[in-house]
Amino acid sequence: MSVLCGLPPLLECVYGVACARWAWKRCLHSAGHDSENWSVATAEEFEPVPRLCRYILGVYEDDLRQPQREPPEGYGINPDCLIVKKNYPDTGGRAPPYLLYLDHDHADIVLAIRGLNLAKESDYAVLLDNKLGKRKFDGGYVHNGLLKAAGLVLNAECEIMKQLLEKYPNYTLTITGHSLGSGVAALLTMVIAQNLDSLGNIDRKRIRCFAIAPARCMSLNLAVRYADVINSIVLQDDFLPRTATPLEDIFKSLFCLPCLLCLRCMRDTCISEEKMLKDPRRLYAPGRLYHIVERKPFRCGRFPPVVKTAVPVDGRFEHIVLSCNATSDHAIIWIEREARRALELMQERDHVTEIPAKQKMERQETLTREHNEEHKAALQRAVTLAVPHAFSPSHYGTFDELDEEQSDTSVRDSSPGSSRRSKTKNNWDELIERLYEKDESGHEMLKRSRSQ
């Protein structure tokens, strides 16, 4: 009897120790833990990030000839090279404002999309146009409102981009965006990568995306599969790439965001990573990740920023960092400044070592090869972890036979040379819907074959 009387206090002690251990671990978890095993990025691969941030900031300007924010030397926008700049009246509020810029200095055609405008209801309408698992696409799930916004931008600018790519065959097409715009940019890149013929049959290597402070907009299998063309840039403790809370729920609770983050942090701690990976509807930050780390736990101030990179499958920014900088690290101004500092440090180290031009070229080739190998390893890792709809890479590329057949069919159906569309402009909204329908029918066929 005395043993039974002593049991409740003992259970209370065990429970108290467990709670204290959880709180201690959560408080000690810093942003550096997310990328501590990743490799260090090089100046060559990180070079576009600071100037792309400046292009995104250019969308906010009313007059590029008299900018409100004076850019650093070498990072300005030449107004004479601006091709298109559209604001909310031009997009009808169905997509964020954006600009199309011809960067002759870097042989680049840039489409830059701005982030969320807290004063615009139309931006909230884009975010709220979704429900978890509502939109299936290419064997995975994506955010419905962001995909529709991407289709609208493509409808408007597809012909201009095609003409520019044909006129400048050695230029790359870079799509970039911040926050809300990063999700639109990533999904826009994904649609283009599936329909390269619609932009003049360009090589997949000519397109790339840099999602700055990315929103979680696609399921894990898509995030890994498109890591060869999509890159995400995250500054230290930024909350948005880390919370799996749907975007529509985040911005419904915008004025109590710290409370929401704390509650989500507690909830995610109780969910095993295996369960997270097995949920096909769970959305993730897209593509290859670049993590700018500049603070350390229990240290005051900022340190020289270090950029880590990887194509992770498990541990892909799954835990929110309880930090007072979780929201400030999301600001495009801070990201641009710290990315520029990180790039300058990389270039200084390269200058000190005085690497010859030939060796730089060889290092770039080696880097490309290592990235390809890492991408294939990530795809295989996804299969090992039984991520839904994941598959091993083949010599045909990053798609399995079913997806290759669907992609080829969709390209043939939507190519400018087809008789049905030879004299009309491509409608990307219809194309996206056809891909969605093919995805549905393809998965039904796959389920039937597996059941047999």
Secondary structure, DSSP 8 states (H G I E B T S, - for coil): -HHHHHHHHHHHHHHHHHHHHHHHHHHH--HHHHTTTSEE--HHHHTHHHHHHHHHHHHH-S-TTS-SS---TT----GGGEEEEE-HHHHTTSS--EEEEEEGGGTEEEEEE----TT-HHHHHHHHS--TT-EEETTEEE-HHHHHHHHHHHHHHHHHHHHHHHH-TT-EEEEEEETHHHHHHHHHHHHHHH-GGGGTS--GGGEEEEEES----EEHHHHHHTTTTEEEEEETT-STTT--S-HHHHHHTGGGHHHHHHHHHHHHHTS-HHHHHH-TT-EE--SEEEEEE---TT--S----EEEEE--STTSS-S----TTTTGGG-HHHHHHHHHHHHHHHHHHHHHHT--HHHHHHHHHHHHHHHHHHHHHHHHHHHHTT-TT----BTTBSS-HHHHHHHHHHHHHH-TTSTTTTTS---HHHHHHHHHHHHHHHHHHHHHHHH-
